[in-house]
Amino acid sequence: MRDVSLPYVAPGLTGVAIRTRLKGLTPVDENVLRSVGAHMGSLASRDLAVRCRDGLEHSADTWAVRKRELTAQSSSRWAGSITKATHDQWALARRGQLAHIQSLEAGVRTVTHRLSLPVGEKGTKKAPGGYRTKQEWFAKTRRLHLLKDRLERELADRAAGHVHVVRGGKRLARTRHNLDASGLTEAAWRQQWESERWFLAADGESGKRYGNETIRVTPHGEVSIRLPAPLADQANAPHGRYILTGRIGFSHRGAEWADRIAADRAVAYRIHYDLTRGRWYVTASWQIPPTRTIALRTALAHGVVAVDTNADHLAAWRLDTYGNPIGDPRRFSYDLTGTASHRDAQIRHALTRLLTWTKAHGVRAIAVEDLDFGSEKTREKHGRKKRFRQLISGMPTGRLRARLISMADRTGITIIAVDPAYTSKWGAQHWQKPLTSKNRKTTRHDSAAVAIGRRAQGHPIRRRTAPPRHHQSDGAGHRTAQAGPGAFGREGTRPRTPEHGHDPCVPDAERTRETRAPNTVRGVRLSMGSGSRTPPRSAVQERSVR
């Protein structure tokens, strides 16, 4: 067994991004946007190539030289936006290169271990066994050499500071060689390739009018662009600016955006074109101070809603402060097939229902697993289990957690991250059967949610500890792990809860014998008549003599 990490409160947001559609554009407006995007995209491509050639030798002096060259062909603010985007893209490629190296190293270790075992040897829960046949063993020896060659090449590139970046996306670049399979013509692919490589983004600057001097949006929705020097002849406003005919308005966080530009605080804008829909969009983003995290005990003061993430639904159950499940479990389904926008919409819809249900019960904390399937997606670890690899690859763990944190930030609900170790196994072992009744069938995912919630609260997942060794609870303490030492009435008998939440809590006739006063004193009945509690005289005399 590996060590289980302690639960922690997930940090809040540090930035906001909102998007709206840019409507009412004339053909002249679209031509200007295309010209500016193509010109700035070519400058961004050249700057990225220079940055990749510099590698680890990049310094402030080389950055200043690049920015001066870009300023002459655009403006100082356009040049600053391009160089910043270049640095971010290079750093992202660098992190992706490191992740790829770690994946190759894990593959080499797994294949080497399995090749060292006899053919057909069974594996364990912690390590895989040998390969099934000699043919598979021989094929994996060739794959081991291939992985080692790739690893050496990637290590050499990382040591030299070389990264491989494609502006517009590697997948779209490879589609050029498979136009028949993708259903695109060469002209359609070319148009999509050029639109993906446009650059129409400008960083904000506090103290300037409406928070951005390059792409300016007024409170009334008027959008104007500071044209680059070679395109200044297309301006229709003073100071080399072009004002678009269309107007925009942000519905989501619109009041926050309006207050920000009214105070001339920095707001970054990005204009992009969706070729499939034929629409233009504007994205506004800005930084916000991180939300102050509250103490874990404070967040759990009203209980917790525990959530188990699955490939097609979220299994949720509400727990009280003592770790006991309340009510019935809930399931929030989603469909992760189709386009990326459809999948994102499905996740947002499921999280909206989860937050609404949590807020309706007055709970201020949601416990989720801190999942990371990076090491589980390798083909070397689950080679033949293709369906299983596709299943865990389709689970949107990172996107779902980021969406949940961003959506819960405005509702006042705290997100608690929990170590996912053994939650499904122990939840099914200790909670699935006790929570199953004639009218409710508890699934493995529901019991895992209970385990997640109890771990977030600091309770053990087991329902009860071992009974005390001697004289009941005087020497070894009370045997239940459900209630804390200071809980009122923990030593008393617990009344049987009704089968349904709307049933009245009437006295339980099946357990009245446990709560009644004793009828006898040392083997002698207290009453022989109707309702009298006075013991007979013989019993009193016998007790006094003793």
C-alpha positions as CSV (number, residue, x, y, z in Angstrom):
1,M,0.0,0.0,0.0
2,R,1.2,3.5,-0.8
3,D,0.9,6.4,1.5
4,V,-2.3,8.4,1.3
5,S,-1.9,12.2,1.0
6,L,-3.9,14.5,3.1
7,P,-6.9,16.4,1.6
8,Y,-6.4,20.1,0.8
9,V,-8.5,23.0,-0.3
10,A,-8.0,23.6,-4.0
11,P,-6.6,27.1,-4.8
12,G,-8.9,29.6,-6.5
13,L,-8.8,31.3,-9.8
14,T,-6.1,33.7,-10.9
15,G,-7.6,34.9,-14.2
16,V,-10.8,35.3,-16.1
17,A,-11.6,34.8,-19.8
18,I,-14.9,35.7,-21.4
19,R,-16.0,35.4,-25.1
20,T,-18.6,37.0,-27.3
21,R,-19.5,37.1,-30.9
22,L,-18.5,40.0,-33.1
23,K,-21.6,40.7,-35.2
24,G,-22.6,43.2,-37.9
25,L,-19.3,43.2,-39.8
26,T,-19.1,44.6,-43.3
27,P,-17.0,43.0,-46.0
28,V,-14.5,45.8,-45.6
29,D,-14.2,45.1,-41.9
30,E,-13.5,41.4,-42.6
31,N,-10.9,42.3,-45.2
32,V,-9.1,44.5,-42.7
33,L,-9.2,41.8,-40.0
34,R,-7.8,39.3,-42.4
35,S,-5.0,41.6,-43.6
36,V,-4.0,42.5,-40.0
37,G,-4.2,38.8,-38.9
38,A,-2.1,37.6,-41.8
39,H,0.5,40.3,-41.4
40,M,0.9,39.8,-37.7
41,G,0.8,36.0,-38.1
42,S,3.8,36.1,-40.4
43,L,5.7,38.2,-37.9
44,A,4.8,35.8,-35.1
45,S,6.0,32.8,-37.2
46,R,9.4,34.5,-37.9
47,D,9.8,35.5,-34.2
48,L,9.0,31.9,-33.0
49,A,11.6,30.5,-35.5
50,V,14.3,32.9,-34.1
51,R,13.4,32.0,-30.5
52,C,13.7,28.3,-31.3
53,R,17.1,28.8,-32.9
54,D,18.3,30.7,-29.8
55,G,17.4,27.7,-27.5
56,L,19.0,27.9,-24.1
57,E,21.1,30.9,-25.2
58,H,18.2,33.2,-25.0
59,S,18.8,36.4,-23.0
60,A,17.3,39.9,-22.4
61,D,19.6,41.3,-25.1
62,T,18.4,38.8,-27.8
63,W,14.8,39.6,-26.7
64,A,15.4,43.3,-27.1
65,V,16.9,42.8,-30.6
66,R,13.8,40.7,-31.7
67,K,11.4,43.3,-30.3
68,R,13.1,46.2,-32.1
69,E,12.9,44.3,-35.4
70,L,9.2,43.7,-34.9
71,T,8.5,47.2,-33.8
72,A,9.7,48.6,-37.2
73,Q,7.1,46.4,-39.0
74,S,4.2,46.8,-36.6
75,S,4.3,48.9,-33.3
76,S,5.9,48.6,-29.9
77,R,2.8,47.2,-28.3
78,W,2.2,44.7,-31.1
79,A,5.8,43.6,-30.8
80,G,5.4,43.1,-27.1
81,S,2.4,40.9,-27.6
82,I,4.1,38.8,-30.2
83,T,7.3,38.2,-28.1
84,K,5.3,37.4,-25.0
85,A,3.2,34.9,-27.0
86,T,6.4,33.4,-28.4
87,H,7.9,32.9,-25.0
88,D,4.7,31.3,-23.7
89,Q,4.6,28.9,-26.7
90,W,8.2,27.9,-26.3
91,A,7.8,27.3,-22.6
92,L,4.7,25.2,-23.3
93,A,6.6,23.1,-25.9
94,R,9.4,22.7,-23.3
95,R,7.0,21.3,-20.7
96,G,5.5,19.0,-23.2
97,Q,8.9,17.7,-24.2
98,L,9.7,16.9,-20.6
99,A,6.4,15.0,-20.2
100,H,7.2,13.1,-23.4
101,I,10.6,12.1,-22.0
102,Q,9.0,10.9,-18.8
103,S,6.5,8.8,-20.8
104,L,9.3,7.2,-22.8
105,E,11.3,6.4,-19.7
106,A,8.3,4.7,-18.1
107,G,7.8,2.7,-21.3
108,V,11.4,1.6,-21.4
109,R,11.2,0.5,-17.7
110,T,8.0,-1.4,-18.3
111,V,9.1,-3.2,-21.4
112,T,12.5,-4.1,-19.9
113,H,10.9,-5.5,-16.8
114,R,8.4,-7.7,-18.8
115,L,11.1,-8.9,-21.1
116,S,13.2,-10.1,-18.1
117,L,10.4,-12.4,-17.0
118,P,9.6,-15.8,-18.5
119,V,7.1,-16.0,-21.2
120,G,3.6,-16.5,-19.8
121,E,4.4,-15.6,-16.2
122,K,1.5,-13.9,-14.5
123,G,1.8,-10.5,-13.0
124,T,0.8,-9.0,-9.7
125,K,-1.3,-6.0,-8.7
126,K,1.8,-3.8,-8.5
127,A,3.8,-5.1,-11.5
128,P,2.8,-6.6,-14.9
129,G,3.9,-10.2,-15.8
130,G,5.7,-11.6,-18.8
131,Y,4.4,-11.5,-22.3
132,R,2.0,-14.2,-23.5
133,T,3.8,-15.7,-26.5
134,K,7.3,-15.8,-28.0
135,Q,6.1,-13.8,-31.0
136,E,4.9,-10.9,-28.7
137,W,8.2,-11.1,-26.7
138,F,10.2,-10.8,-30.0
139,A,8.0,-7.8,-31.2
140,K,8.6,-6.1,-27.8
141,T,12.3,-6.5,-28.1
142,R,12.2,-4.5,-31.3
143,R,9.9,-1.9,-29.7
144,L,12.3,-1.5,-26.9
145,H,15.1,-0.5,-29.3
146,L,12.7,2.0,-30.9
147,L,11.8,3.5,-27.6
148,K,15.4,3.8,-26.6
149,D,16.3,5.6,-29.8
150,R,13.4,8.0,-29.4
151,L,14.4,8.7,-25.8
152,E,18.1,9.4,-26.8
153,R,16.9,11.8,-29.4
154,E,14.6,13.6,-27.1
155,L,17.2,13.9,-24.4
156,A,19.7,15.3,-26.9
157,D,17.1,17.9,-28.0
158,R,16.4,18.9,-24.4
159,A,20.0,19.2,-23.6
160,A,20.5,21.5,-26.6
161,G,17.3,23.5,-26.0
162,H,15.6,22.4,-29.2
163,V,11.8,22.1,-29.3
164,H,9.4,21.2,-32.1
165,V,6.5,23.7,-32.5
166,V,4.0,24.1,-35.3
167,R,2.0,27.3,-35.5
168,G,-1.4,26.2,-36.5
169,G,-1.2,22.8,-34.9
170,K,0.6,19.6,-35.8
171,R,-2.6,17.7,-36.5
172,L,-3.8,20.2,-39.1
173,A,-0.4,20.2,-40.7
174,R,-0.5,16.4,-41.1
175,T,-4.0,16.6,-42.5
176,R,-2.5,18.2,-45.6
177,H,-1.2,14.7,-46.5
178,N,-4.5,13.0,-45.9
179,L,-7.1,15.3,-47.6
180,D,-9.2,12.4,-48.8
181,A,-9.6,10.9,-45.4
182,S,-10.4,14.2,-43.8
183,G,-12.9,15.2,-46.5
184,L,-11.2,18.5,-47.3
185,T,-10.1,20.0,-50.5
186,E,-6.7,21.6,-50.9
187,A,-8.3,25.1,-51.0
188,A,-10.4,24.4,-47.9
189,W,-7.4,23.1,-46.0
190,R,-5.3,26.1,-47.1
191,Q,-8.0,28.5,-45.9
192,Q,-8.2,26.7,-42.5
193,W,-4.4,26.6,-42.2
194,E,-4.0,30.3,-42.8
195,S,-6.8,31.3,-40.4
196,E,-5.3,29.2,-37.6
197,R,-1.9,31.0,-38.1
198,W,-3.4,34.5,-37.9
199,F,-2.4,36.7,-34.9
200,L,-4.9,39.2,-33.6
201,A,-4.1,39.4,-29.8
202,A,-3.0,42.3,-27.7
203,D,-2.0,42.5,-24.0
204,G,-3.6,45.0,-21.8
205,E,-2.0,47.9,-20.1
206,S,-3.2,49.6,-16.9
207,G,-3.5,53.4,-17.1
208,K,-4.3,53.4,-20.8
209,R,-7.7,54.3,-22.1
210,Y,-10.1,51.4,-21.4
211,G,-7.2,49.2,-20.4
212,N,-5.8,48.4,-23.9
213,E,-4.2,50.7,-26.5
214,T,-3.9,48.2,-29.4
215,I,-7.4,46.6,-29.4
216,R,-9.7,49.0,-27.6
217,V,-13.3,48.2,-26.6
218,T,-15.5,51.0,-25.3
219,P,-18.3,50.5,-22.7
220,H,-20.8,50.8,-25.6
221,G,-19.2,47.9,-27.4
222,E,-17.3,49.8,-30.1
223,V,-14.1,47.9,-31.2
224,S,-11.2,49.7,-32.7
225,I,-7.7,48.4,-33.7
226,R,-4.4,50.1,-34.0
227,L,-3.2,49.1,-37.4
228,P,0.4,48.1,-38.0
229,A,2.6,50.6,-39.8
230,P,2.5,48.8,-43.3
231,L,-1.4,48.8,-43.1
232,A,-1.9,52.3,-41.8
233,D,-3.4,53.5,-45.1
234,Q,-6.5,51.4,-44.3
235,A,-7.3,53.4,-41.2
236,N,-10.7,55.1,-40.9
237,A,-10.1,57.0,-37.6
238,P,-7.3,59.3,-36.3
239,H,-3.9,58.0,-35.1
240,G,-3.9,55.0,-37.5
241,R,-6.9,53.3,-36.0
242,Y,-9.7,51.3,-37.6
243,I,-13.1,51.2,-36.0
244,L,-15.2,48.1,-36.8
245,T,-18.9,48.5,-37.7
246,G,-20.1,45.7,-35.4
247,R,-20.7,46.1,-31.7
248,I,-20.1,43.6,-28.9
249,G,-21.4,43.0,-25.4
250,F,-20.4,40.5,-22.8
251,S,-23.2,38.7,-21.0
252,H,-21.1,36.6,-18.7
253,R,-19.2,38.7,-16.2
254,G,-20.2,41.8,-18.2
255,A,-20.6,44.0,-15.1
256,E,-17.1,43.0,-13.9
257,W,-15.7,43.8,-17.3
258,A,-17.4,47.1,-17.5
259,D,-16.1,48.2,-14.1
260,R,-12.6,47.2,-15.1
261,I,-12.4,49.2,-18.4
262,A,-14.1,52.2,-16.7
263,A,-11.2,52.2,-14.3
264,D,-8.7,51.9,-17.2
265,R,-7.4,48.6,-15.8
266,A,-5.6,46.1,-18.1
267,V,-7.7,43.8,-20.2
268,A,-6.2,41.6,-22.9
269,Y,-8.2,40.9,-26.1
270,R,-8.0,38.3,-28.8
271,I,-10.0,38.2,-32.1
272,H,-10.3,34.9,-33.9
273,Y,-12.3,33.5,-36.8
274,D,-14.3,30.2,-36.7
275,L,-14.0,28.9,-40.2
276,T,-16.6,26.2,-39.7
277,R,-19.3,28.6,-38.6
278,G,-18.1,31.6,-40.5
279,R,-18.2,33.8,-37.3
280,W,-15.8,36.2,-35.6
281,Y,-15.3,36.1,-31.9
282,V,-13.7,38.4,-29.3
283,T,-12.2,37.0,-26.1
284,A,-11.4,39.3,-23.2
285,S,-9.2,38.1,-20.3
286,W,-7.6,39.7,-17.2
287,Q,-5.9,38.7,-14.0
288,I,-7.7,38.7,-10.7
289,P,-6.2,38.3,-7.1
290,P,-6.5,34.7,-6.1
291,T,-9.4,33.8,-3.9
292,R,-8.5,33.5,-0.3
293,T,-8.8,29.9,0.7
294,I,-10.5,29.1,4.0
295,A,-9.5,26.5,6.5
296,L,-10.5,22.9,5.8
297,R,-12.5,22.6,9.0
298,T,-14.4,25.8,8.2
299,A,-15.3,24.5,4.8
300,L,-16.6,21.2,6.2
301,A,-18.7,22.8,8.9
302,H,-22.0,22.0,7.1
303,G,-21.0,18.6,5.7
304,V,-19.7,17.8,2.3
305,V,-20.9,16.6,-1.1
306,A,-18.6,13.9,-2.3
307,V,-18.2,13.3,-6.1
308,D,-16.8,10.2,-7.9
309,T,-15.7,11.0,-11.4
310,N,-16.5,8.5,-14.1
311,A,-16.4,8.2,-17.9
312,D,-20.1,9.1,-18.4
313,H,-21.4,10.5,-15.1
314,L,-20.7,12.1,-11.8
315,A,-21.8,10.0,-8.8
316,A,-22.5,12.3,-5.8
317,W,-23.6,11.7,-2.2
318,R,-24.1,14.2,0.6
319,L,-22.5,13.5,4.0
320,D,-23.1,15.1,7.4
321,T,-20.3,16.3,9.6
322,Y,-19.9,12.8,11.1
323,G,-19.3,11.2,7.7
324,N,-22.7,9.5,7.5
325,P,-24.5,9.5,4.1
326,I,-27.7,11.6,4.0
327,G,-30.6,11.0,1.6
328,D,-30.1,9.2,-1.7
329,P,-27.2,9.4,-4.1
330,R,-27.4,11.6,-7.2
331,R,-26.1,11.0,-10.6
332,F,-25.2,13.8,-13.1
333,S,-24.7,12.3,-16.6
334,Y,-22.8,13.7,-19.5
335,D,-21.9,12.5,-23.0
336,L,-18.3,12.9,-24.1
337,T,-18.7,12.1,-27.8
338,G,-18.7,14.6,-30.6
339,T,-16.8,17.8,-31.0
340,A,-14.7,19.5,-28.3
341,S,-17.3,22.3,-27.9
342,H,-20.1,19.7,-27.4
343,R,-18.0,17.8,-24.8
344,D,-17.2,21.1,-22.9
345,A,-20.9,22.0,-22.9
346,Q,-21.8,18.6,-21.5
347,I,-19.3,19.1,-18.6
348,R,-20.5,22.6,-17.9
349,H,-24.1,21.4,-17.8
350,A,-23.3,18.5,-15.4
351,L,-21.3,20.8,-13.1
352,T,-24.1,23.4,-13.1
353,R,-26.6,20.8,-11.8
354,L,-24.1,19.6,-9.2
355,L,-23.5,23.1,-7.9
356,T,-27.2,23.8,-7.8
357,W,-28.0,20.7,-5.9
358,T,-25.1,21.4,-3.4
359,K,-26.2,24.9,-2.8
360,A,-29.9,23.9,-2.3
361,H,-28.8,21.7,0.6
362,G,-26.7,24.4,2.3
363,V,-23.4,22.6,1.8
364,R,-20.3,24.7,1.3
365,A,-17.8,22.1,0.2
366,I,-17.4,19.6,-2.6
367,A,-14.8,16.8,-2.4
368,V,-13.4,15.4,-5.6
369,E,-10.5,13.1,-6.4
370,D,-7.2,14.6,-7.4
371,L,-6.9,12.3,-10.5
372,D,-4.0,12.1,-12.9
373,F,-4.0,9.3,-15.4
374,G,-0.7,10.3,-17.0
375,S,1.0,7.1,-16.1
376,E,-2.0,4.9,-16.8
377,K,-2.5,5.9,-20.5
378,T,0.8,4.3,-21.7
379,R,0.4,1.5,-24.2
380,E,3.2,-0.4,-22.5
381,K,1.3,-0.8,-19.2
382,H,-2.1,-1.7,-20.6
383,G,-1.1,-3.0,-24.0
384,R,-3.9,-5.4,-24.8
385,K,-6.5,-3.5,-22.8
386,K,-7.3,-1.0,-25.6
387,R,-10.8,-0.4,-24.4
388,F,-9.5,0.4,-20.9
389,R,-6.9,2.8,-22.2
390,Q,-9.6,4.6,-24.3
391,L,-11.8,4.7,-21.2
392,I,-9.3,6.5,-19.0
393,S,-8.1,8.7,-21.8
394,G,-11.7,9.9,-22.3
395,M,-12.2,11.0,-18.7
396,P,-11.8,14.8,-18.6
397,T,-10.1,14.9,-15.2
398,G,-8.1,18.1,-15.7
399,R,-10.7,20.0,-17.6
400,L,-13.5,19.0,-15.2
401,R,-11.5,20.1,-12.1
402,A,-10.6,23.4,-13.7
403,R,-14.2,24.0,-14.7
404,L,-15.5,23.0,-11.3
405,I,-13.1,25.4,-9.5
406,S,-14.0,28.3,-11.9
407,M,-17.7,27.8,-11.6
408,A,-17.7,27.2,-7.8
409,D,-15.7,30.4,-7.2
410,R,-18.8,32.6,-7.7
411,T,-21.1,30.4,-5.6
412,G,-19.0,30.4,-2.4
413,I,-18.5,26.6,-2.6
414,T,-15.0,25.3,-1.7
415,I,-13.4,22.5,-3.7
416,I,-11.5,19.9,-1.7
417,A,-9.0,17.7,-3.5
418,V,-8.7,14.1,-2.1
419,D,-6.1,11.4,-2.8
420,P,-7.9,8.8,-5.0
421,A,-6.0,5.8,-3.6
422,Y,-8.3,2.8,-2.8
423,T,-11.5,4.9,-2.7
424,S,-13.4,2.6,-5.1
425,K,-12.1,-0.6,-3.5
426,W,-12.6,0.4,0.1
427,G,-15.9,2.1,-0.6
428,A,-17.3,-1.0,-2.2
429,Q,-15.9,-3.2,0.6
430,H,-17.3,-1.2,3.5
431,W,-20.3,0.8,2.2
432,Q,-21.9,-0.8,-0.8
433,K,-23.7,-3.6,1.0
434,P,-24.8,-1.6,4.1
435,L,-26.2,1.2,2.0
436,T,-28.2,-1.2,-0.3
437,S,-31.8,-1.8,0.7
438,K,-35.0,-3.2,-0.9
439,N,-35.8,0.2,-2.4
440,R,-32.3,1.4,-3.2
441,K,-29.5,-0.2,-5.1
442,T,-26.1,1.3,-4.3
443,T,-23.5,1.1,-7.0
444,R,-19.8,0.9,-6.7
445,H,-19.5,4.5,-7.8
446,D,-21.9,5.6,-5.1
447,S,-20.0,3.8,-2.4
448,A,-16.7,5.3,-3.7
449,A,-18.3,8.8,-3.3
450,V,-18.9,8.0,0.4
451,A,-15.3,7.0,0.7
452,I,-14.1,10.2,-0.9
453,G,-16.3,12.3,1.4
454,R,-15.1,10.6,4.6
455,R,-11.5,10.9,3.5
456,A,-12.0,14.7,2.9
457,Q,-13.5,15.0,6.4
458,G,-10.6,13.1,8.1
459,H,-12.7,10.1,9.0
460,P,-11.5,6.5,8.3
461,I,-13.3,4.9,5.4
462,R,-14.1,1.8,7.5
463,R,-17.6,2.0,9.0
464,R,-16.5,0.7,12.5
465,T,-13.3,-0.1,14.3
466,A,-12.7,-3.4,16.1
467,P,-14.7,-3.8,19.4
468,P,-12.8,-3.1,22.7
469,R,-11.0,-6.0,24.3
470,H,-12.4,-5.7,27.8
471,H,-15.4,-4.4,29.8
472,Q,-17.0,-2.8,26.9
473,S,-16.1,0.9,26.6
474,D,-14.6,1.8,30.0
475,G,-11.0,0.9,29.2
476,A,-10.7,0.8,25.4
477,G,-13.1,3.5,24.5
478,H,-16.2,3.5,22.4
479,R,-16.0,1.2,19.4
480,T,-17.8,3.3,16.8
481,A,-15.8,5.5,14.5
482,Q,-18.8,7.5,13.3
483,A,-18.9,10.3,16.0
484,G,-16.3,12.3,17.7
485,P,-15.6,12.2,21.5
486,G,-17.6,15.3,22.2
487,A,-20.7,14.3,20.2
488,F,-23.9,14.4,22.2
489,G,-25.7,11.1,22.6
490,R,-23.0,9.0,21.0
491,E,-23.2,6.4,23.8
492,G,-27.0,6.0,23.5
493,T,-28.9,3.8,21.1
494,R,-29.6,5.2,17.7
495,P,-33.3,5.2,16.6
496,R,-34.0,3.4,13.3
497,T,-34.2,5.9,10.5
498,P,-37.3,5.7,8.3
499,E,-37.0,4.1,4.9
500,H,-37.9,7.3,3.0
501,G,-37.0,10.8,3.9
502,H,-40.7,12.0,3.9
503,D,-41.9,9.3,6.4
504,P,-42.6,10.5,9.9
505,C,-40.1,9.5,12.6
506,V,-42.4,7.5,14.8
507,P,-41.1,5.4,17.8
508,D,-39.6,2.2,16.6
509,A,-41.5,-0.8,17.9
510,E,-38.8,-3.2,17.0
511,R,-36.2,-1.6,19.3
512,T,-38.3,-0.6,22.3
513,R,-36.8,-3.3,24.5
514,E,-33.4,-1.6,24.3
515,T,-34.6,1.8,25.5
516,R,-37.0,0.7,28.3
517,A,-36.0,0.7,32.0
518,P,-35.1,-2.8,33.5
519,N,-38.1,-4.8,34.7
520,T,-36.2,-6.8,37.3
521,V,-33.8,-6.2,40.2
522,R,-31.4,-9.0,40.4
523,G,-33.7,-11.5,38.9
524,V,-36.9,-10.4,40.7
525,R,-39.6,-8.6,38.8
526,L,-40.4,-5.1,39.9
527,S,-44.2,-5.2,39.4
528,M,-46.8,-7.8,39.6
529,G,-49.8,-5.6,39.1
530,S,-51.0,-3.2,36.4
531,G,-48.4,-0.5,35.9
532,S,-47.0,-0.5,39.5
533,R,-43.2,0.0,39.8
534,T,-43.1,-0.9,43.5
535,P,-41.1,-4.1,44.2
536,P,-42.7,-6.8,46.5
537,R,-42.0,-6.7,50.2
538,S,-40.0,-9.9,50.1
539,A,-37.6,-8.5,47.6
540,V,-37.1,-5.3,49.6
541,Q,-36.5,-7.3,52.8
542,E,-34.0,-9.6,51.1
543,R,-32.1,-6.6,49.7
544,S,-32.0,-4.9,53.1
545,V,-30.7,-8.1,54.8
546,R,-27.9,-8.3,52.3
